[in-house]
Amino acid sequence: MPNCKDITRMTLAGEDRRLGAGARLVIRAHCLFCTGCNNFGKQLMLMRQTATQWRSDSQK
C-alpha cells in the first residue's frame, strides 16, 4: 500500500487529469485508514469549489 506522500501525489495528479479506477480505489482505501490524507482530500475539494465559485462571481 502506498504511503501518505504517494497518496498526496496521486490526489494532486487527479486535479490535472482523470485517474484510472485502480488509482482512485487505492486513494479511497488509504483514506479509510488515514485521517491526514482524508482531510487533505477534503481541503483540496474545498479549494476547488471555492475557486470555481470565485471565478463565477467575478464574471458577474
C-alpha positions as CSV (number, residue, x, y, z in Angstrom):
1,M,0.0,0.0,0.0
2,P,1.4,3.4,-0.9
3,N,2.4,5.9,1.9
4,C,0.9,9.3,2.5
5,K,3.4,11.0,0.2
6,D,2.4,8.8,-2.7
7,I,-1.3,9.4,-2.0
8,T,-0.8,13.1,-1.9
9,R,1.0,13.0,-5.3
10,M,-1.8,10.8,-6.7
11,T,-4.5,13.1,-5.4
12,L,-2.8,16.2,-6.8
13,A,-2.4,14.4,-10.1
14,G,-6.1,13.8,-10.1
15,E,-6.6,17.6,-10.2
16,D,-4.8,17.7,-13.6
17,R,-6.1,14.5,-15.2
18,R,-8.6,11.8,-14.8
19,L,-7.2,8.9,-12.7
20,G,-7.8,5.3,-13.5
21,A,-10.2,3.2,-11.5
22,G,-7.2,1.4,-9.8
23,A,-5.6,4.7,-8.6
24,R,-8.9,6.0,-7.3
25,L,-9.5,2.8,-5.4
26,V,-6.0,2.9,-3.8
27,I,-6.6,6.5,-2.7
28,R,-10.0,5.7,-1.2
29,A,-8.7,2.6,0.6
30,H,-5.8,4.6,2.1
31,C,-8.1,7.4,3.2
32,L,-10.3,5.0,5.1
33,F,-7.5,4.5,7.5
34,C,-5.6,7.8,7.3
35,T,-7.3,10.8,8.7
36,G,-4.5,13.1,7.4
37,C,-4.9,12.1,3.8
38,N,-8.7,12.1,4.1
39,N,-8.5,15.7,5.5
40,F,-6.1,16.7,2.6
41,G,-8.6,15.4,0.1
42,K,-11.4,17.4,1.7
43,Q,-9.3,20.5,1.8
44,L,-8.4,20.1,-1.9
45,M,-12.1,19.7,-2.7
46,L,-13.0,22.8,-0.8
47,M,-10.3,24.8,-2.6
48,R,-11.6,23.6,-6.0
49,Q,-15.2,24.6,-5.1
50,T,-14.1,28.0,-3.7
51,A,-12.0,28.8,-6.8
52,T,-14.9,27.8,-9.1
53,Q,-17.3,30.0,-7.1
54,W,-14.9,32.9,-7.1
55,R,-14.5,32.6,-10.9
56,S,-18.3,32.5,-11.3
57,D,-18.8,35.5,-9.0
58,S,-16.0,37.6,-10.7
59,Q,-17.7,37.2,-14.1
60,K,-21.0,38.7,-12.9
